[in-house]
């Protein structure tokens, strides 16, 4: 599974850090879903971790996919906007 491939991550993260774009991230471990009433939705199994990057817009983030090991191996990378705090 290309999402679990570790080759290339050090180089990719070094590039993000060197350009001042990397703002954090983490692997995401096992968990459970909860709902006050009824059956909760299943956990999203495809989500392995996240990176937080600094960018003015979606176009700037798309450029940062160059060198991402998952993206380069043909895997899917999801981009989400985080609310400003």
N, C-alpha and C positions, 0 to 999 in steps of 0.2 A: 504494500500500500504506500503510495507516494507521499501521503500526508504524514506518515511516520518516519520518513527518510531523514536522517540527520546530516548527511553529507551536504556541505555547502552552507550550513547555518552560520558558522563562525564568520565566514567571509561576508555573507549578506548582512549580518548584524553589525560587523565592523564598518561596512559602508554606510549603513543608516546612522550609526553613531558619528562617523567622521563628517557627515553632512549636517549634523545637528537635528536630524529628523526623528530619531528614536526617543520616545518618551516613556518606555516601559513595556511590560508584557509579562506573560506567564503561561506555563503549561496549565491545563485544566484537568484535574483528576476526576475520579469517580464521584458520584453524588446521587441524590434522589430528588424526585419531583414531589411537591406538596400542593394541596389545594384545600381550602377551608371546608368546602362541601363537594362531594362527588369525586369522581376518579380524576386524578391529575393527568396532564399530558405526559407522554414519555419523554425521557431525556433526549436531547439531540446528541446522537452518537458520533456524528461527523466532526464535532467541534473538539479539537485537540488543544488549542491554546489561542492566544491573541497577542498582537503587537499594537501598541499605541504610537502613532506617528504624528508629527506636526506637519500640517499642510493647510493651505488656504482654501482648497477646493478638491473635488473628486479627481479632476484631471491631474493634479499634482501627486495624488496618491497612486493613481494608475501607473505613472512613470516609475514609482518606487517598486513596482512588481518585478522589474528587471533584476534578475539574480535570485529572486525568491525560490528556494528549492522546490516547494510544492508546485508553484506556478510553472516553473521551468520543466518539471517532470510531467506536465499535462494535468495536474490536479486543479481543483477549484479553490480559489481564494475569495472569501467574502469580505467586502468593504462596507463598514458601517460608520455613520457619523455619530459622534458622541455629543451630547448636549454641552453647551458652554456653561461653566460654573463660575 
